[in-house]
Amino acid sequence: MNHYENQFLNIGLENFYKSGNSYSEIQPKNSGEFKSLWDAATYLFENGYLIPHSENIVSNTVDIVPNETEFRFELTEKGLSEAKAL
């Protein structure tokens, strides 16, 4: 897993420990980070690690609105298990 994939897993796991639910949000700092996070989210979704709650994870086109665009997701059991193993 790369840095951005780990970021999704770690944030989801942290929220799971705090609230019992892995639902999380990540807001990219800039367009470069958006692309890296999008690639990571797409990989994690396609491989069964997360469930998207924002269309930008599964969409081929995305409108980026500064300070508003975010990735909303929750981890699957597979994602939680991987996050715990990090």
C-alpha positions as CSV (number, residue, x, y, z in Angstrom):
1,M,0.0,0.0,0.0
2,N,1.2,3.5,-0.7
3,H,1.0,6.6,1.5
4,Y,-2.4,7.7,0.3
5,E,-3.9,4.3,0.5
6,N,-2.6,4.0,4.0
7,Q,-4.1,7.4,4.8
8,F,-7.6,6.2,3.9
9,L,-7.1,3.0,5.9
10,N,-5.7,4.8,9.0
11,I,-8.4,7.5,9.0
12,G,-11.1,4.9,8.7
13,L,-9.7,2.8,11.4
14,E,-9.2,5.8,13.7
15,N,-12.9,6.7,13.3
16,F,-13.9,3.1,13.8
17,Y,-12.1,3.1,17.2
18,K,-13.6,6.4,18.2
19,S,-17.2,5.8,17.1
20,G,-17.7,2.2,16.1
21,N,-18.2,3.3,12.5
22,S,-15.4,3.7,9.9
23,Y,-17.3,6.4,7.9
24,S,-14.7,9.1,7.2
25,E,-14.0,12.1,5.0
26,I,-10.7,13.4,3.5
27,Q,-10.4,16.8,2.0
28,P,-7.4,17.2,-0.4
29,K,-5.2,20.2,0.0
30,N,-4.7,20.8,-3.7
31,S,-5.3,19.3,-7.1
32,G,-2.1,17.2,-7.0
33,E,-3.1,15.7,-3.7
34,F,-6.7,15.2,-5.1
35,K,-5.3,13.1,-7.9
36,S,-3.2,11.0,-5.6
37,L,-6.1,10.5,-3.2
38,W,-8.5,9.7,-6.1
39,D,-6.1,7.0,-7.4
40,A,-5.8,5.5,-3.9
41,A,-9.5,5.6,-3.3
42,T,-10.2,4.0,-6.7
43,Y,-7.7,1.2,-6.0
44,L,-9.1,0.6,-2.5
45,F,-12.7,0.5,-3.9
46,E,-11.9,-1.8,-6.8
47,N,-10.1,-4.2,-4.4
48,G,-12.8,-4.3,-1.8
49,Y,-11.2,-2.2,1.0
50,L,-13.7,0.7,1.0
51,I,-17.3,1.6,0.2
52,P,-17.6,5.0,-1.5
53,H,-20.0,7.6,-0.1
54,S,-19.1,10.3,-2.6
55,E,-19.4,10.0,-6.3
56,N,-15.9,11.3,-7.0
57,I,-14.4,7.9,-6.0
58,V,-16.3,6.0,-8.7
59,S,-16.7,8.7,-11.4
60,N,-14.7,9.2,-14.5
61,T,-15.1,13.0,-14.3
62,V,-15.0,15.1,-11.2
63,D,-15.6,18.8,-10.5
64,I,-13.0,20.1,-8.1
65,V,-14.3,22.9,-5.9
66,P,-11.5,24.3,-3.6
67,N,-12.2,23.7,0.1
68,E,-15.4,21.8,-0.7
69,T,-14.3,18.7,-2.6
70,E,-13.8,15.7,-0.3
71,F,-13.8,11.9,-0.4
72,R,-16.4,10.3,1.8
73,F,-16.1,6.6,2.5
74,E,-16.2,3.8,5.0
75,L,-14.0,0.8,5.2
76,T,-15.2,-2.8,4.6
77,E,-14.2,-5.6,6.9
78,K,-11.3,-6.3,4.6
79,G,-10.3,-2.6,4.8
80,L,-10.5,-2.7,8.6
81,S,-8.5,-5.9,8.8
82,E,-5.8,-4.4,6.5
83,A,-5.7,-1.1,8.5
84,K,-5.2,-3.1,11.8
85,A,-2.3,-4.9,10.2
86,L,-0.4,-1.7,9.3
